[in-house]
Amino acid sequence: MRQEFYRAFEEKYRGSRELIKSRQRVYLPFVEPLRSIYSDAKAIDLGCGRGEWLELLKESGFDAQGIDLDDGMLAACRALGLNVATADAVTALKALPDQSQVVVSGFHIAEHIEFSDLQTLVQEALRVLKPAGLLILETPNPENIVVGTTNFYLDPTHHRPIPSQLLSFLPEYYGFSKVKVIGLQEDKGLLGKSWLSLRDVLAGVSPDYAVVAQKSASASLLLGTDKVFAQAQGLTLDSLAEKFDRQMSQTAAQARQANERINQADLRAGEAETRAQELAVVINSIYASRSWKITEPLRKVNHIFHTKIKQSLRRAAVRIKLLVLKSPILTRSVKAMLHRSPWLRSIATKLRGAESISYSARTFDDLVSIKVMDAMSRSISDADTFESVIFLQVPHAR
């Protein structure tokens, strides 16, 4: 494969140099305690590529060297003043003296080499590391379903995905004292989401992972990295699937409750329909009864009274009221009747809801005129009877 093609491919799918460098800062808490232990802190990065990790090591005070087969990548490193060499990773590692390095790293190299070479790499790393020295191997995470089934195979130089259980077993088997698997590049907010989608489960697991292994040493030398080794990092398929299962269980429970409410509503609707049918039977029996048929003329008379006669009375009452207004003699007669008959005054008061107020003859005519005009302005329906029109809101006389 032409090197120019692969460099363009990595630039597109691996990410920019700035992005990769920011991601690799996650390893600094592992390596920085070693810088305070060893004044001669040498490190080697296998498959260094564009040199992001080499630059971070240099900034942290390490004497770091990079190894790669791609001269185009190494040219970019040399332009930055980084110490690099064109060589095969395993061959370069074998050439190093025993206990000469503090850090041996390989970012996305494990999936590019044969498994036998990977075994050799781990064994040689253990040999060249100083006590408490670190081996760091980063690779795509096949536990992420999208990575393991699709994204991994974008790179034509990849051999096969390596499960974290296998890669972490290698340093354990060959004698490293501490081995840790850390998840990388996941969406930090996934576990805090109120609702996980199925895609969150399939693609939300940490896309990459790293195995960080530490060579055995005295307790005082290992103490500096104990805290960072104890920290949990990354998202696993188990954690996301467990949250998703809880969501599904809650959803199923809510569906059952909703279904129960629907069943209860159906039951109540059925009971209401039964009562309505029973009531319809009773009503039909009433309509079919002899008493209903016998009283039919009375109902018709009542209807006529409430519609025809009552309307006629109202119209007659209005005409009489207008006649009274036009005739001073009739007005005085009504006034005299109200004076002589407390009973008529009480009826008029009750019919119009009037309050008992003091009355003077001097204002009676004005009061009658005002109340009559007020009655005329209201709907005829207010005058339900002849008396309610004639006996306006007239106060009690003293």
Protein Blocks (a to p, Z undefined) as FASTA:
>chain_A
ZZklmmmmmmmmnopfklmmmmmmmmmmmmmmmmmmpmblcdddehklnommmmmmmmno
pacddddfblklmmmmmmnopacddddfklmmmmpcehkbfbdcdehklmmpcfklmmmm
mmmmmmmpcehiacddddddfklmklmmmmmmmpmkbcbdcdfklmmmmmmmnopabdcd
ddehiafklmmpmbdcfklmmmmpcfbdcddddddddfklmmmmmmmmmpcgdjdfklmm
mmmmmmmmmmmmmmmmmmmmmmmmmmmmmmmmmmmmmmmmmmmmmmmpmklmmmmmmmmm
mmmmmmmmmmmmmmmmmmmmmmmmmpmklmmmmmmmmmmmmmlmmmmmmmnopacddddf
klmmmmmmmmmmmmmmpcfklmmbfklmmmccddddZZ
